[in-house]
Amino acid sequence: MKVAVLGGGHGCYAAAADLSEQGHEVRLWRRDTAQLQPLLDRPVMTLKDEAGEREIPIAKICADIGEAIAGADLVLIPSPAIAQEDIARAMAPHLTDGQVVFLPPGTFGSFIMSEIVRGTGNKADVSWAETGTLPWLARKHGDTVINITTRATRLPTGVYPARNTDHALAVIGKVFPSVERCEDALSGALMNAGPIIHPPLIMMNAGPLEHFPAWDIHNEGTQPSVRAVTTQLDNERMRIREALGYGAPHFPLSDHYENDQWMYGDRSSHSKLVKSGDWREKIDLQEHRYMREDTMLGLAFFASVADWAGVDAPVTKGLLAIAGAIVGEDLRQGRRTLASLGLDTMNREQLQAMLHAGRA
């Protein structure tokens, strides 16, 4: 299958190497041409995982986004949600009928990116899909080296517009057989694990993160009190899903630590993450994506949906308030809330109809 991978982060490089090794024709695009130059010079990545280390040729490294997207069956964007709006504007002229855009995860970016593309005048029938996590736990070990600690075994995925779900999941399933159906894009967005895992970890470890040169929030930072807060936060997410009529499984985060039912399957995935040492890092609480993406966008989105659905979410709002104090902003007024997206005035029937059919 022809797959365009858009972005230059850990997930993007993992996608390019892993999918190329599986036999797909991968075109990798990155905005920063200087950072892309080593791959432009030699389009080969080094993939490291449990099977060892090997070189993987990449079909095409692209400085032009149009070259990457042209003829692609699947456009894969494992980039942070903070990059979605810019990428949507860059890709807008190049999307055509039948293409599938997959955001792992999305933070409701499926709707937002579609609106941006539609606003440019491109009315192509594109399917936008999002799931609850990256398909890989991965970190770059250099300009052309990617280390994959583990791979997802279940990818609950919602599609916008939902009328295209069969087509989108058929395409995605050829690349990710672990894809599972969600009702629509909002259901998929409410599977996003990042706003559940990361805000408690960074807020409750703020002191060590600012004091020590490096700190592993998934190791010494994941203590019983942190887990207790994370569990309550996740319970609020699941209550939101239930209030909106979305069915099980809700993929409770506790499964990640306790059994093999979560998105990464084997419960040893957490210990593998810790053992790798790749997540012992310096996290800048002002700029890191755990704050800028998972909290300021993802958690704010969850809070707005809770309000709209009439669900009490004190832990969600409390963490959002603490994060706002840290960054000096009122995060309730962020750019990724139902109000900022113009959806808060819809009733449930209107929103569900729009999520199914798309904009007229």
Stockholm file with secondary structure:
# STOCKHOLM 1.0

chainA/1-360         MKVAVLGGGHGCYAAAADLSEQGHEVRLWRRDTAQLQPLLDRPVMTLKDEAGEREIPIAKICADIGEAIAGADLVLIPSPAIAQEDIARAMAPHLTDGQVVFLPPGTFGSFIMSEIVRGTGNKADVSWAETGTLPWLARKHGDTVINITTRATRLPTGVYPARNTDHALAVIGKVFPSVERCEDALSGALMNAGPIIHPPLIMMNAGPLEHFPAWDIHNEGTQPSVRAVTTQLDNERMRIREALGYGAPHFPLSDHYENDQWMYGDRSSHSKLVKSGDWREKIDLQEHRYMREDTMLGLAFFASVADWAGVDAPVTKGLLAIAGAIVGEDLRQGRRTLASLGLDTMNREQLQAMLHAGRA
#=GR chainA/1-360 SS CEEEEECCSHHHHHHHHHHHHTTCEEEEECSCHHHHHHHHHSCEEEEEETTEEEEEECSEEESSHHHHHTTCSEEECCSCGGGHHHHHHHHGGGCCTTCEEEESSCTTHHHHHHHHHHHTTCCCCCEEEEESSCSEEEEECSSSEEEEEEECSCEEEEEESGGGHHHHHHHHHHHCTTEEECSSHHHHHTTCSHHHHHHHHHHHTHHHHHHSSCEETTTTTCCHHHHHHHHHHHHHHHHHHHHTTCCSCCCCTHHHHHSSCBTTBSTTHHHHHHHHCTTEECCCTTTSHIIIIIIIIIIHHHHHHHHHHTCCCHHHHHHHHHHHHHHTSCGGGCSSSTTTTTCTTSCHHHHHHHHHHCCC
#=GC SS_cons         CEEEEECCSHHHHHHHHHHHHTTCEEEEECSCHHHHHHHHHSCEEEEEETTEEEEEECSEEESSHHHHHTTCSEEECCSCGGGHHHHHHHHGGGCCTTCEEEESSCTTHHHHHHHHHHHTTCCCCCEEEEESSCSEEEEECSSSEEEEEEECSCEEEEEESGGGHHHHHHHHHHHCTTEEECSSHHHHHTTCSHHHHHHHHHHHTHHHHHHSSCEETTTTTCCHHHHHHHHHHHHHHHHHHHHTTCCSCCCCTHHHHHSSCBTTBSTTHHHHHHHHCTTEECCCTTTSHIIIIIIIIIIHHHHHHHHHHTCCCHHHHHHHHHHHHHHTSCGGGCSSSTTTTTCTTSCHHHHHHHHHHCCC
//
